[in-house]
Amino acid sequence: LRNEVIDFVAQAKCFVPHFHIPLQSGSDRLLKNMKRRYLTGLYTERVARIRQVMPDACIGVDVIVGFPGESDDDFLETYQYLASLDVSYLHVFTYSERENTEAASMSAVVPMHVRRKRSKMLRGLSVKLRHAFYQKHLGSTRTVLFEDENKQGWMFGFTENYIKVKHPWNPDWVNTLKIMKLTELDEDGLAMASYIKEA
């Protein structure tokens, strides 16, 4: 992801401010072992650039736990790095061996119970990051696209920056855009919103 692409997305009217960027690990040692073409320094710069030109953007991160050779220190480094990064949520993958890949033949296999524990920790961090991102936008006015799911009298939609909104079911609102004010978070961490006007 180059700065030119970030700037183009920021200036264009046909993109929504939502980035989902693979990181895989917050340990530079592991990134090198994975043969990634970047280290955490570059990743940090790109996140900062997005925040500079699109302060309200949602930034999701792909991360893998349990890659061969991932030590406790490597995982702690990843956890602390992600906790310090101004991102909105994590998409956590637990490493699984695949035949005929270089990684499958690596030694220092991480036990499955350790992988699961690390995955659970990062998923917990993701909940905190998402909650903080949603909380930051309470009181703001956003365009919401509502979907057709009716779950016990509630419908759901997403803002342009990927905040999930919950509202009492209204069949006339399915697949429509509404201008809504984000008012509070419910017990599940979803944004409640009040109607302002048609989009």
DOTORRO-279903 format. One record per residue (C-alpha): residue number from 1; residue in three letters; chain; z, y, x. Coordinates in steps of 0.05 Angstrom, whole numbers, plus 32768, in hexadecimal, padded with zeros to 4 digits. Each point is the difference from the previous one (the first is absolute). Layout:
N
vextor  mivo  domar  zz  yy  xx
NUM  ALA  A  Z  Y  X .
...
This chain:
199
vextor  mivo  domar  zz  yy  xx
1  LEU  A  8000  8000  8000 .
2  ARG  A  7FE7  803F  8023 .
3  ASN  A  8018  8047  7FF4 .
4  GLU  A  7FBA  8012  7FE9 .
5  VAL  A  8005  7FCD  7FC8 .
6  ILE  A  8045  801A  7FEC .
7  ASP  A  7FE6  8048  7FFE .
8  PHE  A  7FC3  7FEB  7FD8 .
9  VAL  A  802A  7FDD  7FCC .
10  ALA  A  802E  803C  7FFC .
11  GLN  A  7FC7  8030  7FF3 .
12  ALA  A  7FD6  7FD4  7FD1 .
13  LYS  A  800D  8001  7FB5 .
14  CYS  A  7FEB  7FB8  7FF4 .
15  PHE  A  803A  7FDE  8024 .
16  VAL  A  8048  7FF7  7FEA .
17  PRO  A  8038  800D  8033 .
18  HIS  A  8013  7FB7  800C .
19  PHE  A  7FF9  7FDE  8043 .
20  HIS  A  800F  7FB7  800F .
21  ILE  A  8000  7FF6  804C .
22  PRO  A  800B  7FBF  8026 .
23  LEU  A  8036  8005  8035 .
24  GLN  A  8015  7FB7  8007 .
25  SER  A  803A  800E  8030 .
26  GLY  A  802A  8039  8019 .
27  SER  A  8006  7FDF  8044 .
28  ASP  A  7FCB  8015  8032 .
29  ARG  A  800B  7FBF  8025 .
30  LEU  A  7FEE  7FD8  7FC2 .
31  LEU  A  7FC5  802E  7FEF .
32  LYS  A  7FE4  7FF0  8045 .
33  ASN  A  800B  7FB5  7FF5 .
34  MET  A  7FDC  8007  7FBD .
35  LYS  A  7FC6  8022  8025 .
36  ARG  A  8004  803E  7FD4 .
37  ARG  A  7FD9  803C  8017 .
38  TYR  A  8039  8030  7FF5 .
39  LEU  A  804A  8009  8010 .
40  THR  A  8038  8020  7FD8 .
41  GLY  A  7FF4  8044  8020 .
42  LEU  A  7FBA  8005  7FE2 .
43  TYR  A  8019  7FE7  7FBD .
44  THR  A  8037  8035  7FFF .
45  GLU  A  7FCC  8036  800E .
46  ARG  A  7FD4  7FE9  7FC7 .
47  VAL  A  803A  8000  7FCE .
48  ALA  A  8014  8045  8017 .
49  ARG  A  7FB8  8018  7FF7 .
50  ILE  A  7FFE  7FE6  7FB9 .
51  ARG  A  8042  8022  7FF0 .
52  GLN  A  7FE6  8041  801F .
53  VAL  A  7FC1  8004  7FD5 .
54  MET  A  8018  7FD9  7FC3 .
55  PRO  A  804C  8008  7FFB .
56  ASP  A  8003  7FDB  7FBD .
57  ALA  A  7FD6  7FC4  8015 .
58  CYS  A  8019  7FBA  7FF5 .
59  ILE  A  7FFE  7FD7  8041 .
60  GLY  A  8006  7FB5  7FFD .
61  VAL  A  8009  7FD4  803D .
62  ASP  A  7FEC  7FB8  800D .
63  VAL  A  8032  7FDC  802E .
64  ILE  A  8005  7FB8  8017 .
65  VAL  A  8043  7FDE  8010 .
66  GLY  A  8008  7FC1  8028 .
67  PHE  A  7FC3  8006  802D .
68  PRO  A  8008  7FCF  803B .
69  GLY  A  802E  801C  8034 .
70  GLU  A  801F  8034  7FD2 .
71  SER  A  8047  8006  801C .
72  ASP  A  803D  801D  7FDD .
73  ASP  A  7FF5  803F  802A .
74  ASP  A  7FB7  8004  7FEB .
75  PHE  A  8013  7FFA  7FB7 .
76  LEU  A  8037  8034  8007 .
77  GLU  A  7FCF  802F  8022 .
78  THR  A  7FCF  7FF6  7FC6 .
79  TYR  A  8037  800B  7FCB .
80  GLN  A  8019  8040  8022 .
81  TYR  A  7FBA  801A  800B .
82  LEU  A  7FED  7FF6  7FB7 .
83  ALA  A  8042  801E  7FE8 .
84  SER  A  7FF1  803F  8029 .
85  LEU  A  7FB8  8006  7FE9 .
86  ASP  A  7FEE  802E  7FC6 .
87  VAL  A  7FDE  7FCB  7FD6 .
88  SER  A  8005  7FEC  7FB7 .
89  TYR  A  8004  7FB4  7FFD .
90  LEU  A  7FF4  7FC0  8028 .
91  HIS  A  7FD4  7FC5  7FF1 .
92  VAL  A  8025  7FC8  8025 .
93  PHE  A  7FDD  7FC0  8016 .
94  THR  A  8024  7FC3  801C .
95  TYR  A  7FD8  7FE3  8039 .
96  SER  A  7FE3  7FBB  7FF3 .
97  GLU  A  7FDA  7FD5  8032 .
98  ARG  A  7FB5  7FF9  7FF7 .
99  GLU  A  7FD8  7FCB  8023 .
100  ASN  A  7FCD  8014  8035 .
101  THR  A  8021  8043  800E .
102  GLU  A  801C  8017  8042 .
103  ALA  A  8043  8010  7FE0 .
104  ALA  A  8007  7FB9  7FE7 .
105  SER  A  8002  7FE6  8047 .
106  MET  A  8034  8032  8018 .
107  SER  A  8045  7FE7  8014 .
108  ALA  A  8041  8021  7FEA .
109  VAL  A  7FF6  7FF0  7FB7 .
110  VAL  A  802F  8027  7FD3 .
111  PRO  A  8027  7FCF  7FD2 .
112  MET  A  7FED  8006  7FB7 .
113  HIS  A  8047  8012  7FEA .
114  VAL  A  8000  803A  8031 .
115  ARG  A  7FBC  8017  7FE6 .
116  ARG  A  801B  7FFF  7FB9 .
117  LYS  A  803E  8028  8013 .
118  ARG  A  7FD7  8035  8024 .
119  SER  A  7FCF  8004  7FC5 .
120  LYS  A  803A  800B  7FD0 .
121  MET  A  801C  8038  802C .
122  LEU  A  7FBD  8024  8002 .
123  ARG  A  7FF6  7FF8  7FB5 .
124  GLY  A  8044  8020  7FF7 .
125  LEU  A  7FEB  8039  802D .
126  SER  A  7FC0  8008  7FD7 .
127  VAL  A  802A  8009  7FC1 .
128  LYS  A  8026  8038  8022 .
129  LEU  A  7FC1  8022  8019 .
130  ARG  A  7FDE  7FFD  7FBC .
131  HIS  A  803F  801B  7FDE .
132  ALA  A  8003  803A  8030 .
133  PHE  A  7FB6  800F  7FF6 .
134  TYR  A  8007  7FFF  7FB4 .
135  GLN  A  8040  8029  8002 .
136  LYS  A  7FDD  8035  802A .
137  HIS  A  7FCD  800B  7FC9 .
138  LEU  A  802F  8006  7FC5 .
139  GLY  A  7FF5  8042  7FDD .
140  SER  A  7FB7  8003  8015 .
141  THR  A  7FC4  7FFE  7FD1 .
142  ARG  A  7FCE  7FC8  800B .
143  THR  A  7FC2  7FE2  7FE1 .
144  VAL  A  800F  7FBA  7FE7 .
145  LEU  A  7FCD  7FCA  7FEE .
146  PHE  A  8021  7FD1  7FCD .
147  GLU  A  7FEF  7FB6  7FFD .
148  ASP  A  7FFD  7FD1  7FC4 .
149  GLU  A  803E  7FD7  800C .
150  ASN  A  8033  8003  7FC8 .
151  LYS  A  8042  7FE5  801B .
152  GLN  A  8037  8001  7FCC .
153  GLY  A  7FE9  8042  7FE5 .
154  TRP  A  7FF1  8021  8043 .
155  MET  A  7FBF  8011  8022 .
156  PHE  A  7FF3  800D  8049 .
157  GLY  A  7FD2  802B  8029 .
158  PHE  A  7FF7  801C  8045 .
159  THR  A  7FFD  8047  801A .
160  GLU  A  7FC8  8014  8030 .
161  ASN  A  8031  7FF4  8039 .
162  TYR  A  8014  7FBB  7FE7 .
163  ILE  A  8043  800C  7FDE .
164  LYS  A  800A  7FCE  7FC8 .
165  VAL  A  8011  8022  7FBF .
166  LYS  A  8021  7FE1  7FC3 .
167  HIS  A  7FF8  801E  7FBA .
168  PRO  A  800A  7FE9  7FB8 .
169  TRP  A  7FC3  7FD9  7FE9 .
170  ASN  A  7FC8  8028  7FE1 .
171  PRO  A  7FBF  7FDA  7FF4 .
172  ASP  A  7FD9  8041  7FFF .
173  TRP  A  8013  800C  8049 .
174  VAL  A  7FE2  7FBF  801C .
175  ASN  A  7FCE  800F  8037 .
176  THR  A  800A  804C  7FF9 .
177  LEU  A  8017  8036  8030 .
178  LYS  A  803D  802A  7FEC .
179  ILE  A  8023  8039  8023 .
180  MET  A  8049  7FEA  8005 .
181  LYS  A  8040  801C  801E .
182  LEU  A  8028  7FCD  8027 .
183  THR  A  8047  8007  7FE6 .
184  GLU  A  802C  7FC6  8019 .
185  LEU  A  8001  7FB9  801B .
186  ASP  A  8015  7FC7  7FD3 .
187  GLU  A  802D  7FC6  8015 .
188  ASP  A  7FC4  7FDC  801D .
189  GLY  A  7FEC  803B  802A .
190  LEU  A  7FC3  8013  7FD6 .
191  ALA  A  7FF1  8048  7FF0 .
192  MET  A  800B  8019  7FB9 .
193  ALA  A  7FD4  803A  7FEB .
194  SER  A  7FF7  8032  7FC9 .
195  TYR  A  7FBC  8013  7FE3 .
196  ILE  A  7FE4  8044  8013 .
197  LYS  A  7FB7  8000  7FEA .
198  GLU  A  7FBE  7FDB  8003 .
199  ALA  A  7FE0  7FFA  8044 .
